[in-house]
Amino acid sequence: MTAALARAGRYHHVAGNVEVKEVVLDEGTMRDRYVVCRNPDEKTRDTAIRGQILEGLAAAIAGSDDRSPAERGELACRLRGKPAYRRFLRLTSGGLLRINRAAVAADARLGGKFLLRTSDPTLSAEDVALGYKQLLEVERAWRDMKTTLDLRPV
C-alpha cells in the first residue's frame, strides 16, 4: 500500500473533482492493480481537521511537563484512548508528551488521497474510481432512507 502511494506518475482528471492514477506493483498473472485517487477539496478539508486535532492535542498536553511522571502517564493513557490524538502523540525518552511532527508530515502527504485495489484487468482506472464513487452515493442514499423511515435491523 505504501509503495503504491509513493509511486510517481501523472494524475488524470475524472468526473467531478477526482483525479486518478494507476499503479501496478506486480507483473504476475493475478496481479493487483492500485488506483490512487486524489481530491483537492478533501485535501483542504483534511488539512482543516488535522489543524483542529493538533490544536486540541497541544491544549491537552500544555503544562504537562510540570506534572509528575505518574500524572503524565495517566494523561498519555487518556489521550491515547482517543484515536485522533493517538496517531499524533509522542512520548519522549524522558517521559514528556510531545506532538509527533513526523506523523503530522506523513498525514499531510496523504491528505485528500485514497487508494483503491482491484484485480480486474478489464476496468480502467477511471471506471474503478467512478464505480467506487457511485457505491458511496448508493450507501449514503440507503443510510438517508433508513433514517427517514426509521427502519430497524430485520
N, C-alpha and C positions, 0 to 999 in steps of 0.2 A: 504494500500500500504506500509506504513512504517513497519507495523507488518510483512508483507511478506518478506521485505528486511532484517529485524532484526532476522528472524527465523534461527536458526542454522541448519546445515545439510551439507552433502557432495556433492560436485560438481562432475558431471560425464562428461567425455570428449566426445564431439560430433565432427563431421567432421570439419576440419579446426582448428581454434584456439578458438572455443567457448566451454565453459563449462556450464552445466546446473544443476539446482536442482529444484525439485518440492516442492511446499508449498501448503497445503490445510488448509484454515483457518476455514471453517465452514463444519461441517459434515452432513448438511441437504441434501435433495434430489436434489435441484437446486444449488448446491454449486459452488463457483468459485474456480478454480484451478489457482494458480500463478506459473509461470515458471521464475525463476531468472536466467538470463544468465550473464556470466562473460567472458570478452575478455581481456587477459593480454596486447595485443598490444594497444587496445583502452585505457586502464588504463595509459599506458605510454604517449599516445597522449593527454589524458585529463590532465595529470599532467603538461605537457609542456604548454598547452594552459592556464591552471589556473595560471601558473607562469608568463606568458606574461600579463595576465589580471591584476594580482596583482602588477607587475612592473609598468604598466601604471597607475593604481589607486594610487599607492604610489607616483609616479611622479606628478600626478594631485593634490593630497592633500598636497604635500610638501610645507611648508611655509604658510599653511592656518591658522595656529594658530595666526599669526601676523596680520591677516586681521580683519576687523570689523565684528561684527555679521551679518550685512546685506550682506556683501560680501561673508561670509562663507555660508549663507543661499542660496544665488544665485548660488554659486559653487555646493552646495549639490543638488540643483534642476537640474542643468545641468548634474551632474554625475548620478543622479537617472534616468535621461532620457535615459541612455544607459543601457540596460538590463544586460550586462556583468558586469558592475560596480555596479548596484543596489543591487545585491544579496550579495556583499561583503562590502558594505559601511555601516558604523555605525555612528550615531550622538550621542555624549555623552550628559549627562545631562547638561553639561556646554556649549554645542553648538559647540564642537570641532569635526572635522571629523577624523575618525579612520577606520582602516580595521577591519572588524568583524572576529576575529580569530575563533570563534565558527562556523561560517558559512563556513569558509575555511576548517576546520576539518571535518565538516559534508559532504561537497562536495568531499573531498578526500576519505572518506569512500565509496562513491558511484562511484568512478572512475572506468570506464570500465564495469559497470554493467547496465543492463536494465531489465525491468520487462514486462512479457507478461501475459495476463489473458485469460483464456478460460473456458467455461462451458461444453465442450465436453469431456465426460468421456472415450471415445474410443481412444483418441490420447495420445500417450506417451509424456513425456516432450521433448524427442529428436525430435519427429515429429513436435511438436509445434515450437521449435526453428528453425529447418531446413525449415519448411514452411514459417516462418517469414523471414528468410534469403533469400529464393527464391523470396519472394514478393519484397524485397528490390532490388534484381537483376533485376527483371522484370520492376520495376518502373524506375530504373536507365537506363535500355536499352530503355524504352519508351521515357524518357527525352532526351537521346542522339539522338534518331531517330528524335524527333520533332525539335531539334536544328539543326541537319544536313539538314533536309528537309525544314526548316523554315516554319513549319506549324503554322497557326494561329487558335485560337478557332473558332469552327464552330457554 
